[in-house]
């Protein structure tokens, strides 16, 4: 039985979807617009379906086109995994790893691991993406990243996870702050202070929002910043306090004080459920788990 489409036509189809039109798709694929239009017309003819609604200067998906998008992405992902597996039968290793890391871990936990892995495998290029934990989950599930670090809270569905590290979230204050001499800080006391917090989508902010819901407190947000050095500077100057992983607070001008009761976060190394791991990806997973 002859298939009504090939992988090339599906790539062109998805390019039109992702780029929002035939002209933009042609530019991204380095093809003539006429070639893109002909490929889509042939695909529609073979399927016996209309995939796009063609309006003046606008292109939209029909319901049939919408139904094809997910299946097309899945087929192309499977084809890429198969191609990679066949290449590796000839000892060819994937030359790039795309890794997603939350900012706190990217700055204070992962650099030695990344450098150690690079020293052992100098031929593998590492592309590191720093973003909020929820954004990283979506990027891994969508195939934009090969591996990433996620919060091990049960919400990361469709991901295969390996426990990585359990870290204490602590209250971060200046050394001369009244909290600095305490053994623990209650959530109520924490929320009574002006806070410097990450924006939505980061596990730092999600931790604080969850703590607020659980205790019925309202957060007094003085500043929002995803930049750790800026957040530390604001705290050092006494304009607010924050919470960090304990290892992030290690500097003379700041004090790390446990919450009362202590609060811990479990983080995992994750990849898309059912995804084929190349030798490079498997080597990275093994290296990180061996050097936790």
N, C-alpha and C positions, 0 to 999 in steps of 0.2 A: 504494500500500500504506500503510495507516495504522500509524503507529508505536505500540507498546504503552505508551509513556511520553512525557512531555514534560520540559523542563528543570526546571520547578517541582517535579515529583514527585521528580526526582533530587536536587534540593537538599534537599527534606524528608527523603528517604531518608538522605542523608549527614549531615544534622543529627542524626537519631536515632542513627546510628553514632557520630558524634563526641561527642555529649553523653551517650551511654550509656543513653538511654531516651526514651520518648515525652513525658513531662512536661517533662524538661529541654530537649528539642528544641523543644517548643511555646513555652517561655519564651524561648529564644534567637531564635526566629523571630517572636515576638510574635503567635502564633496560639493559638486554643483547642486544647486537647489532642484534642478530638473531631475537629477539622479535620485534625490530623496523623495520627490513627489512620485516618480515612477515606481520606486520600491514600495511605497505605501499603497499606491493604486494596484500594483500586482498582488500585494498581500491581501488587500480587501477583496480582490477578484477571486483569489484562490480560496479564501475563507467563506466567500459569499456573504460578507458582512460589511457594513459601513462602520469604520472605527473612529472617524473624526467628523465633527460638524464644521464645515468650512464656511465661515462668515467673512465679511470684508475685514481684512487685516487681523482677524482673530481665528484661532483654531481651538475647538473644544472637543473633549471625548464624548462619544455616544455611550449609552449604557453597555453596549457590546465592547467598546474600546476600554471602558473602565474594568470590565471583567477580565480582559486580556492582560492588563498591566501587571497584576500580581503574579500571574502564571508565567509571563514573559521573564520577569525578574528571577523567579525561581529556576526556570529552565537555564537561563544564562549563568546563574550562580553554580548550578550543578555541572554545567558544561565546563566552567572554569576550574572547578574542583577536580573533575575528571582529567582535564588537560594537565593540571599540576601533578596529579598522581602518576600519570603516564610519564611525565618528564622525570619525576623522581625515581622511576624504575631505572633510569639511566644515570642515577647519581647526580641529578641537577637539583639544587636546592633553591627554593624561592629566595630571591635576593633582597627582599624588603619585608620588614615587619612594621605594621601600623599598630601602635600601642596607645591606649587612652588611659590617662592617669589624673586623678583629682589633684588640685593645686597643692594642697598641703603635703600629700605624699610625693608629688613630683619634685618639690623643693627640698624635702627633708628625709625622705626614705629611699626613693628610687635611684638617685644619681649613682651611688656605689654599685648597685645591681646592674644598671645599664652599662656603666663603664667596665665592670667585670665581665659581662656577657660579650661586649664589643671586643675586649682584649682576647677572649677565647675564640670568637668568631669574627675576625676582622672583615671578612668578605660580605657580611650581611649588613645592609643599610637599615638603620632604625629611624622611623618617623614617629615622634612622640607628640601626641595631641593632649593638651591640658584643657579640661572643661569640667563642668559640674557632673556629679555622679549620675544623675538621671539622664542628662544629655549623652553621657558615655554609654549608658545602657542602650539607648535608642540607636546610637551609631554602631554598636556591636551587633545588635539584632538586625540592623539594616545592611550589614556588610561593609560599612564605611571604615570599620576598624577590625583588625584581626583578633586582638586581645585587649582587655582593659580591666581596670580595678573598679569594683562595684560594692555597694553596701550589701552585706549579707543579711537582708531583712525579710526575705521571702517574696519581695515585690519584683525581683528581677527574673520574671518568667521568660521562657524560651532561651535561657542561657545555661550553659554548663559551667559550674563554679568549682573552684578549689580554694579552701580556706587559706588566707594569706597572712593576716596579722590581726590581732585584737589590741586595740589602743584605747587608753583612757582619755576621755574628753575632760578637760580641766578648765577652771575659771582663770583667765589671764588678767592680771592687774599690775599697776606700777608697784615697785618695792615699798613705797611709802603709803600705800592704800591700806585701810583698816583690815581688809580681807587677807592681806599678805601674811599676817601672823596667825591666822586661824588654821585649824586642822581640816575644816570642811566648810562649804558654803551651801546653804539651802537654796532650792530653786526660788523661793519667795524672796530671799535676800538678793539673789542674782538679778531677778526681774525688777527689783526696786531701783536698780542703777541704770543710768543711760548706757545703751549698748551700741557696739560697733559690730555689724553683722555682714556676712556675705549676702549676695542677692539670691533670689529664689532659684532652685535647681541645683544648688550645691549641698553636699551632705552636712556641712557646717550649719547652714541655715535650716535645713530640714530637722536637724537635731534640736535646734533651739525652738522651732515651731512646734515640734512634737512635745517637748518638755513644757512649753507654755500651755498646750491643750490639756496635757495630763494633770497639770497643777491648777488650771483655771486662771492663769496669770496673763496679764497684758504686757507685751514687750515694749519698752520705751526705746525706740530705735533712734539714736542720735546720728549715726552715719551708716551708709551702706557702701561696701567696697569689697571687690574680689581680689584686691592686691594685698598680699600678706605684709610686705614691708610698710605700706601705708597704714594698714590697720594697727600694726605694732607701734608706729610713730604716734598715732592718735591716742592709743592707750598709754604710752610712755608720758605723753604730755598731759594726761589726766582728763581728757575730754570724754572718756567712756571706758567701759571694760568689755571683754569679749570672752569667747571660749575657743580653745584650740586643742588639737592633739598635744599631749604632754611634751613630746619631743620638740614641738615647734616653739615652745616658750623658753627654751634653754638659752637665756642671755642674762647678764647681770642686772639690767635695769627692770626686768619683769619677773613676776612671781607666778608660779603655777600652783593653784590650790584645788584640791579635789572637790567635786560636788558632794553633798551629803543628802542621800547616799551616793557613792561613787557611780559614775556613768562610763560605760564602755561601748565602743563600736567595733563590730566585726566586719572586716573587709575581705573580699575574695578576688582572685584572679579569674576572669570569666571570658568565655567565647560563645559564639552562637551555637545553640543546641543543634546537634547533628552535623555541625560544620566539619569539613575535612581539615585537619591540622597538618600543615607542611612539616618537613623535618626541622626547618628553622623555628617554626612556632612551637613544635614539641620540645625542641632544645631549650627555647626560652622559658617555657613553662617549667621544665625540669630544673633549670638553673635557678630560677627565682624561688621555687619551692624548697630547693636544697640550701639556699642561702637566706632564708627568712630570718 
